C-alpha cells in the first residue's frame, strides 16, 4: 500500500494516521468497517491507556501481600486467614456531566462487575465527587442527581456505600468528576481471573440484553465535552440495578460450581473489549456467532452488537462438562444468556454474523494499542502563583473560623451519606462520618478492613508532585487514625487533554509524587484508572489535576478500632506533627480570603512515616480514645469536628502547638500542613504517647484537654482567640449543604 | 432445634444478614430458601428479609406479594407460627394483605439510612415477649418507602387491639414529631396482627444484633430474634 493510503484515516474513525497505518501494516489488509469500529474503541484513551501507561509504570506495585496487581479487573491483597480483599476504582465523569443520574448509577454498576469478575462478593462502595461551586444551580443539579443515582443503584443491589468525599471548586463547573470504587471480599482459593485459558471452553454471554445504548461510550469519554455533547446523551448507558442484583447472586453461585474458568464484565467497549482482552491475556483465540446474542432491539448489525455498551452483561468461559450446571444457575435467577461460541487455539478473534465472517483479527492487535509518548512541559504560571505576597489576617478570627467551618469543602457531608444504605451486609463498624476511614469487619474472622477515598485538587493544582504525594499520605493517615495498617491503594487520575504538554506535565509530575510517597511508605499500587479530556472545549480550561486514592488497610484486632469523636472530659489532647505556614490551596485562602496563590504544603516521607508510626503504635497499645487527622481547614477545623461529633467541649493552648516558621495565628489555625494527627489520650497515658512519638521521630505535644462544658476555647497565652459554644459549631458545620440543596428548588 | 426459614426473593438483599444473625449470633438453625422453593412444612418460623424485591418495580413489595411463597407464609401464620417481615419484608406483608395499612414514600422523598430509637408498646407478641413494654431500642432504618399509613378508624382498631408494636421516639421514649424519621402516622415503626404472631417493621433488627455494629455498643435488635426463637420453643 502506498504510504499516503496507508495513513489515510477512514471516515468516522477517530484514530490517528499513525495508528491506522500501524493497524494496516500489522494486519496486512484493510480492516472492514466492523473491525475499524473495534480498533477505534480499543485504541481510545479510555480502553488503551496509551498515553498514561509509560508514566504509570513507575508506581511500585509489588509487596508481600499483593496477590494481583495492576492490569486486571481489580487489585487483590491478602488479609491472612485465607481471606483476600479486592478493590478497584473507576471514573464516570463524562456520562455524569451529561446525564448525572444514569451516569453515576452506571458507574456503580460497572465497578461492581469489576469486583465480581475476580470472584469476590462486593461488600462496599465508595464515591469521590467533584462539582463546581455549590452556589451554581448547574452544580447543585449535578450534585443532587449524582448522589441520587448512586443511592438508588447502590441501595438496590445491597452493597453499602460506606465512604467517600465531595469537593467543590470552580474548575469542575463544566466537568464534574465522579469516581467510584468497590471493595470485595473473597476466600483466597475462590479468586478467578479475566482470561480465556482452555481451548474448547464455551463462551456464554449473560445478563441484560444488548441494545443500541452506549455505543461509542468510551470514545465519547476520550474527548473533551462541548456544546454538542448534549447530543451524545445516547452514549450514556442506562442502569438496571435489579438485574445487577440478580447477576451478583447468579455469578457468585455459578462460580461456586467450579465450572467457570474465566469471567469478564462488559463495560466500556462491550463485547469487543471483553473478547479481545480475555483472549490476549490467555494467549488463545475465540470464535463467536453474533446471531446468538440476545438483543432488545430488532435489526442490529454486527458493528452495533460488537460495540454496544448495554449494561448488566458479563462474559463467562465455561468448561464444556459443566455447561448444563452453570446454565441451570442462570435459569434459577431468570438471567438471560446466550451461548456465543468457544475458545480456540491460536490468537485470532473471529466472529460470524448471518453466515458470513465479519471479524477475523488477532486479539492481541485489538487489545494492545501502541503507546503514545506525550510531551510534558511545565506551565509558566505555576511559578508566579507561588510568589504572590501573603494576604493580611482578618480582624475577627472567631467569625472567620465559623465561616470556614461552614464553607462548602469543610461542612458535614451527612446530607450525602444519609441517602446511602451504609449498613447493609452487617459489616460497617465505623460508619461514614464517624472516623477518618470507614471500618468493615469480616464476618467469619475477628478482623476488619478500613477503607478511605482521598484527593486534594487545590494542592495539586499548585504543585502536582507534592499534592499527589500528600493525597496518598492523607489516605494512609486516615487509615491509621481508625487503627488500620495501610496495605495497598488504587488511584484514579482525572486530568485535562493529555495532548497539551502542560496538562501532561501535571499528570507526569503527579504520578512521580505518588510514586515517591508510595515507595517511601512502602504502600504498593494495585490498580488504577485514568480519565483524560476533562476540560471545557469552549474555554479550554481543564479541571484541577485530581488523582483520587482508594486505600485499604487491615485491622488485625477489633480492639484497635478508633473513631474521631471526643469521648470523655478530663482527657488530654495531643497533636502529632509540625505545623508550617503552608497556606497555598487551603480552604481558608480560597474560600475566605479568595486568594489562589501561596505555597502549598510540602509532602515529606520522613514526617509522614514518623506520624503514622506514632499513631498506629499508640492506638495498638490502647492509649488512644479518639484520632483525627488535620486536613481541610487545618487544626482548628479538625478540633471542631472532634468536639461536635463527641458533644464535648475543649480547651486548647495554642502556644503549645509544635510549629516551624509560623508567624501568624491564622496560619497556625488554618494551615493544611501534612503529617498531623490529633489524639485524645487519657491524662495518665500522655507521657507514654509522647515517648512513642519521640522514638518514632515525630514532634508531639499535649495542647489541651477535653471538657464536659459547652465551650470550645482556643487560647493563646491565656487569652481566648476563638471561643464558641458547641451549638454554634454544630449550626456552622452541619447545616450548609442541606440549606444549599433543600432551600433551593433546582 | 429451632428451624427458621429466610426467604430470598429476587432482589432481597438483607437475607444473608438475617441468616448470619440467626445462625452465628443466636445459634439457631436458619435456612436461606429461594422463594419458588419455599414450603411451609418443616419450619418453626419464617423471616421475609429487607431489600428491593423485584427492584421495587410497580410498588415496593407488590410483585413479591404475588409469589407462591406467600401462600405458604399464610399457612404458617394461620398455624400460629411466627412470621417476621423486615423493611421490604414488611412492605411485602402489607401488599399481600397479611398486615393492614400501607407504606408510602418517606416524607422527604429520599432514602434515609440512620440509627433511630423505637419504643416497644406491646410486650406480648411472638417477637417482643422478651422485651419490657416501654423499653427504647436503638436500631437503624434504611428505606425510601417506610411511611406507615392507615385511616383513623383502622388506627383506632390497631391501637385498641394493641397491634402497634413499635413507635419512633426520642431517647426518653417520647413519640415526639422530631423523632419521626419518615412521617409515619402516629410514629408507627412496626405493627402486628391481632394474634401477635406476625410482625412487620421498617427498622432492621439484624443490623443491631451485635454490640460491635451498634454506635452505642448494645444489641437491641437481637431481642426480637431471641423472643422469636424462645416463642417457638414454648
Interface residues (C-beta under 8 A of the other chain):
Chain A: X151 X152 X155 X156 X157 X158 X240 X241 X242 X243 X245 X246 X332 X333 X334 X417 X418 X419 X420 X421 X422 X423 X424 X425 X426 X428 X429 X431 X434 X441 X443 X558
Chain B: X10 X11 X12 X13 X14 X16 X17 X20 X21 X24 X34 X50 X51 X52 X54 X55 X56 X57 X110 X111 X112 X113 X114 X140 X142 X144 X204 X206 X207 X209 X210 X212 X213 X215
